[in-house]
Amino acid sequence: MNPENTSLEITKATSSAIGEVDFDNLTFGKYYADHMMVCDYKDGKWQTPKIMPYGPMEMQPSAKVFHYGQAVFEGMKAFKDDDGKVWLFRPEQNFERINKSSKRMAIPEFPKEYFFEALKTLLKFDSKWIKSGDGNSLYIRPFVIATEAGVSASPSNAYRFMIICCPAKAYYSSPVKVTIAQEYSRSADGGVGYAKAAGNYGAQFYPTNLAKEKGYQQVIWTDANSHEYLEEAGTMNVFFRINDKLITAPISDRILDGITRKSIIALAEKEGVEVEVRRIKVAEILEAAKNNELKEMFGAGTAATVAQISGFEFDGTYHELPQVENPYSVHFKKALQDIQYNRAEDPFGWRYAVDI
């Protein structure tokens, strides 16, 4: 975990694909920046990271990632302020979490020196892909996959850690409608729900497709044991506002320790908003909606930042949420983005300057 030499092997792209991109009409994940980082694990250690042109790679059909799902990832963003300076947001949290996820999936942890040197080099080379202005960012996807050729049911002895980047705009442009899960579950006690393991996301596509067929964009997941307690919303943590109180579920071995989630909690507490981190019953939300006390629901995650929820379905009944004045969702999204885009003071020390 403590490499003696963190120098990179660098091969710069001879041309750029940036001219092919319409930055005003981006589809999330369609275009990728010119460079990527690749670092292989073999012979019991991580090798020297390589910065190279973004492009396809060759793998054996027997690579263990295809057979046993040893794969984890992270989601980060780089922001550019109005003066052209580039900033990351709490990147140490992402680094710590990908290693936490890796450990749960029996993947060797990645060296911190490699991670940050490679990340900063990528952003320096591809800084033109980061556009200033509200909603614009460069989405950063670090991930690790098992690359050993072999179909024996055992952990791989070879891995590849990569970082790729794509320009992004706001993930959700309007409020979403959700359904509360009553049959399917995202994760279970003792499982891998807290890890950003690729299989967690693959497993939720089918029930999410069922929800979309009914006209809902996302699913709010409930606990696997009883489906009584609310946990996460799609690929995001979820907040509930009952009157002026903000409530969110505690993290556990089922729920991801979301960086946007904990940032919103910190912002709310600093402003004197009452925040409760506790288990929330579906019945409590139904009762609050019935009594007109449920003012807001919103998701929180890196891709969306904050996604407003316009209403929810449970047991065949749809509950429309009220239009409130000065919604928390809008307020805290702006407060968070003002820090990310260097438009406001950062009393928490969350911003991370990148020298380009």
Secondary structure, 3 states (H helix, E strand, C coil): CCCCCCCCEECCCCCCCHHHCCCCCCCCCCCCCCEEEEEEEECCEECCCEEEECCCCCCCCCEHHHHHCCEEECCEEEEECCCCCEEEECHHHHHHHHHHHHHHCCCCCCCHHHHHHHHHHHHHHCHHHCCECCCCEEEEEEEEEECCECCCCCCCCCEEEEEEEEEECCCCCCCEEEEECCCCCCCCCCCCCCCCEHHHHHHHHHHHHHHHHCCCCEEEEECCCCCCEEEEECCEEEEEEECCEEEECCCCCCCCCCHHHHHHHHHHHHCCCCEEECCEEHHHHHHHHHCCCEEEEEEEECCCEEEEEEEEEECCEEEECCCCCCCHHHHHHHHHHHHHCCCCCCCCCCEEEECC
